[in-house]
Amino acid sequence: MIRSFWSEPFIWIHLAGIAAFPIWLGILLLSLAIGDPVLPVWLEFSLIAIIGIAPILWMQLVKPFNIFCILVVALKPEVLTVEQRKILSLFKRPLEKVGAIAAPLFLLWVLWQIYSVAPVAAGIPPLAPSWRIVGLLVAGVAFLLANLFFQIPLSVLGVLLTKESEFATTEPYPVERIPADFTIAGFQVDRILPKKLSSKTLS
């Protein structure tokens, strides 16, 4: 059954972000393929895991990502429609927090699989083995971005699967609390998408 809020373009834009997930995993693989471990395996793995998981997990649990933004611009809280603020309220549900905690467990498994097979790709990166430390830093950033482009689409999917009846009874998130309770990425503007793609009824 089609839900009324499925017409919100920002939902689909951020769901499509999952396409970047395998790209960052590929960069992670190539970064880990540079040289041999210079630190104990458990330490290298743990450092990459912490860099990649901790910031995104904190964000999703404490200040969920505000999906009403693209690249370096975000809609001002005061121009969000009632429907858009209802969508924000859904990101604060306990169910979303459960997903935010469960996702890193899967990503840790993915990281270990990539770390284990990385030596197979040793001949691909154009960097000398002595650049291992640089490779680890790039791997940490790549895993961070892979986590970001997995967690946000996952949370958006949870919103998409919300029943219409639940959405109808959801209270719009208070405008004044949005900056403090959500991560707003980029400069705040009155409009991002063309008018014909934007919701019509402003709060």
Summary of the structure (lengths in Angstrom):
residues: 203
radius of gyration: 19.3
end to end distance: 26.4
largest distance: 58.6
contacts: 602
relative contact order: 0.25
helix: 68%
strand: 6%
